[in-house]
């Protein structure tokens, strides 16, 4: 199993989409374009909001 620390609130479709392209750690989303992530099948505004909020809460740099 992959060592993932993605927030549970993202949901399975988005989590699976992220894993397919290699995003399994929260830190990987810093600086990544929201537009790029929304282009992935299964990723919607809710996943982006949860990622944005979690990055901020963890003190990590935001998405682009």
N, C-alpha and C positions, 0 to 999 in steps of 0.2 A: 504494500500500500504506500502511496505517495505521502511524504511528510508535508501536509498542508495546514496552513493556519488561516485560511479564508474564513470570514465571518459566516455563521450559519444562516443569517438572514438573507443571503444572496439567493438561495434556492438552487435546487439540483440542475435545472437546465443551464443556468449561467455557469455554475461551478464546473459542469461537464464541458461546456464550451471553452472555458478558460484552461482547463486541464489539457484539452486537445491541442492547444497552441503553446503549452508549456508554462502557463501562469498558475502556480500552485502556492505561492507565498505572497502574503500581503505586500511585502516590500517591493515586489516586482511591478506593482501598479503605479508607483511614484514616477511621474513624468510621462506615463503612457497617455496617449490621446483618448479622451472619452469617445470621440467619433470612431476611432479604430475598434474600441471594445464593443460599441453598439452595433457594429457591422457583423459581429459574430452571431450566428444563429443561436437563439436561446437567451441572449443578453438584452435586457430592457432597462428602462429608466430606474426601476426599483434597485436593480443590482448596482447601477452606477451610483445612486444615492447612498446605498449602504457602504460601498467601497469608499466614497468620498468622506462620509462621516467617520468611518473606522480609521482611515488614514489620519484624519485630523485628531481623533481621540488618542491615537497611539503616538502622536507627535511626529509622524512621517511626512515627507514632502508630498504635496498634492499631485493629482493627475493633471495632465496638460489640458 
